[in-house]
Amino acid sequence: MSSPTTTNSLALHEIVLSIADSLNEAQDTLRSMAPYDEYGRPNTLYQLPYLDFNLEVISQFETTQTGGSSTGGNGIRFVPFRSTETTSRNLGTITSNISGRFVAVMPNEGLPQVLLIGSAAVDSIANDFAYYTITVKAIQPTGEPIGGQRIELNFDADTSFNLNGGNAVTPPIFIDPKDGYTINEDGSFKVKVKLEISDYNLLRTFVFKANSGTQFTSIAISKP
């Protein structure tokens, strides 16, 4: 009887992820360098713009046999491969070259960072609804408003449900369009909404989520 052998393997996706992890670690190390030396002079800082890679993958076709009995049928393996078969008979190999490039992408596509600030103000209270105006402002880290920034506002039913102790609130009615662009003067985008008065009087919370690209902010409304 043949003695069992074990061969470790690395799948293709594991190899690519390993390269990506190593690249991130290298960039983190470069980014953590001190901006100034001991004499106060600026140090040279480095950014990895891209990384080209080339992999050679060997596909191996084989039949396997365990304990003297054939498993039946042919199979395909990538080598090195993980195996518990005791014996194998190589039927042929195919060698392939895979190349690619990891490219550094600047956050926010190199544009100034966008910060979102949300607020809500009551307009009026009627028999059936509470009327509110939700304002979302887009600003730069310096506080300067950003005009022409696309904003989308949605009701966050899941967060509202959790904040209200598992009690669902009636979805609000949007009077104005839920998406649009900030105006140039103060970088604001306004939406009027109607809240069900019964939920409002029960002091339940309505949560809205605004986003612009990858930036998010939440606005919560409840009866004062």
C-alpha positions in Angstrom: 0.0 0.0 0.0 1.3 3.4 -0.8 2.0 5.8 2.0 -0.1 9.0 2.1 1.5 12.3 1.2 0.3 15.9 1.6 1.1 18.8 -0.7 0.1 22.4 0.3 -1.5 24.7 -2.3 -2.1 28.3 -2.9 -5.2 29.2 -4.9 -5.0 31.9 -7.4 -7.2 34.3 -5.5 -5.1 33.7 -2.3 -1.9 34.7 -4.3 -3.5 37.9 -5.6 -4.9 38.8 -2.2 -1.5 38.2 -0.6 0.2 40.6 -3.1 -2.5 43.2 -2.3 -2.0 42.8 1.5 1.8 43.1 1.1 1.3 46.2 -1.0 -0.9 47.8 1.6 1.6 47.1 4.4 4.4 48.6 2.3 2.4 51.8 1.7 1.3 52.0 5.3 5.0 51.9 6.3 5.9 54.6 3.8 3.0 56.7 5.0 4.0 56.4 8.6 7.4 58.0 8.1 8.1 61.2 10.0 7.3 64.3 7.9 10.4 66.1 9.4 13.9 64.9 10.4 15.6 65.7 13.8 16.6 69.1 12.5 13.1 70.1 11.4 13.8 69.6 7.7 11.1 68.0 5.5 11.6 64.3 4.8 11.0 62.8 1.4 7.6 61.0 1.5 6.8 58.2 -1.0 3.6 57.0 -2.6 3.5 53.7 -4.6 1.8 54.7 -7.8 1.4 51.1 -9.1 2.7 47.6 -9.0 3.0 45.3 -12.0 2.9 41.5 -11.4 3.4 38.4 -13.5 2.3 35.0 -12.3 3.1 31.6 -13.8 0.3 29.1 -13.2 0.7 25.4 -14.0 -2.5 23.5 -14.6 -2.0 19.8 -14.1 -4.4 17.1 -15.4 -4.2 13.8 -13.5 -6.0 10.7 -12.2 -5.8 9.7 -8.6 -5.6 6.5 -6.7 -6.1 5.9 -2.9 -5.1 2.7 -1.1 -4.6 0.8 -4.4 -8.1 1.6 -5.8 -8.8 4.2 -8.5 -11.1 7.1 -7.7 -12.3 6.9 -11.3 -12.2 9.7 -13.8 -9.8 12.5 -14.6 -9.4 15.8 -12.9 -7.7 19.2 -13.1 -5.4 20.6 -10.5 -3.4 23.8 -10.1 0.1 23.1 -8.7 1.2 23.4 -6.1 -2.0 21.8 -4.9 -3.4 20.5 -1.6 -4.0 16.7 -1.9 -4.8 13.7 0.3 -4.4 11.2 -2.5 -1.7 8.6 -2.0 -0.7 8.3 -5.6 -1.2 10.3 -8.8 -0.5 9.8 -12.4 0.3 13.0 -14.3 -1.6 13.1 -17.6 -0.3 16.6 -18.8 0.4 20.1 -17.7 -0.5 23.5 -19.1 1.6 26.6 -18.1 -0.1 30.0 -18.3 1.2 33.5 -17.5 -1.1 35.9 -15.8 -0.1 39.5 -15.5 -1.8 42.6 -14.0 -1.3 45.9 -12.3 -2.4 47.3 -8.9 -3.0 51.0 -9.4 -3.1 53.5 -6.5 -6.4 55.4 -6.5 -6.6 58.8 -4.8 -9.4 59.2 -2.3 -12.4 61.0 -3.7 -10.7 60.9 -7.2 -8.3 63.5 -6.1 -11.0 66.1 -5.4 -11.4 68.0 -2.1 -12.9 65.9 0.7 -16.7 66.4 1.0 -18.3 66.6 4.5 -22.0 66.3 5.0 -23.9 68.1 7.8 -27.6 67.3 8.3 -30.3 69.1 10.2 -34.1 69.3 10.4 -36.6 72.0 11.4 -40.3 71.8 12.0 -42.5 73.8 9.6 -46.0 73.1 10.9 -48.1 70.6 12.8 -51.5 69.5 11.4 -54.1 67.0 12.4 -52.6 64.2 10.2 -49.0 65.1 9.7 -46.0 66.9 11.1 -44.2 68.9 8.4 -40.4 69.2 8.5 -37.7 70.5 6.2 -34.5 68.5 6.2 -31.3 70.4 5.2 -28.1 68.7 4.1 -25.0 70.8 3.6 -21.9 69.8 1.7 -18.7 71.5 2.8 -15.0 71.2 2.6 -12.8 70.5 5.7 -12.1 74.2 5.7 -15.8 75.0 6.1 -16.3 76.3 2.5 -19.6 75.3 1.0 -19.6 73.0 -2.1 -22.2 73.8 -4.8 -23.4 71.4 -7.4 -22.8 68.4 -5.2 -25.3 65.6 -5.8 -27.2 64.5 -2.6 -29.6 61.7 -2.1 -31.9 61.4 1.0 -33.7 58.2 2.1 -35.7 57.1 5.0 -33.7 54.6 7.2 -36.4 52.1 8.2 -34.1 49.7 9.9 -32.4 52.2 12.2 -35.8 53.8 13.0 -37.1 50.4 13.9 -34.2 49.7 16.3 -34.3 53.1 17.9 -38.0 52.7 18.6 -37.6 49.5 20.5 -38.8 47.3 17.7 -41.8 49.5 16.8 -42.1 50.3 13.1 -43.0 53.8 12.1 -45.1 54.8 9.1 -42.7 55.7 6.3 -42.6 59.5 5.8 -43.9 61.1 2.6 -41.4 63.1 0.6 -42.9 66.4 -0.7 -39.8 67.3 -2.6 -37.6 65.1 -4.7 -35.3 62.9 -2.6 -32.2 63.6 -4.7 -30.7 66.7 -6.2 -27.8 69.1 -6.1 -26.6 71.6 -3.5 -26.9 75.3 -4.3 -23.8 77.4 -4.8 -24.5 80.0 -2.1 -24.2 77.8 1.0 -23.9 74.2 -0.3 -27.3 73.2 1.0 -29.9 70.8 -0.3 -33.4 70.9 1.2 -36.2 68.4 1.2 -39.7 68.8 2.8 -41.3 65.7 4.4 -44.5 64.7 6.1 -44.4 62.5 9.2 -47.4 60.5 10.4 -48.8 62.4 13.4 -49.7 59.3 15.4 -46.1 58.1 15.4 -44.9 61.6 16.0 -47.1 62.1 19.1 -45.9 58.8 20.5 -42.4 60.3 20.5 -41.0 57.9 18.0 -37.9 58.7 16.0 -37.7 59.0 12.2 -34.2 58.5 10.9 -33.1 59.7 7.5 -29.8 58.9 5.8 -28.2 61.3 3.3 -25.3 60.4 1.1 -23.1 61.9 -1.6 -20.9 59.3 -3.2 -19.1 57.5 -0.3 -20.0 60.1 2.3 -23.0 59.6 4.6 -24.7 61.4 7.4 -27.9 60.6 9.4 -30.6 62.9 10.5 -33.0 61.9 13.3 -36.4 63.6 13.9 -38.7 63.2 16.9 -41.2 65.4 18.8 -39.5 67.8 21.1 
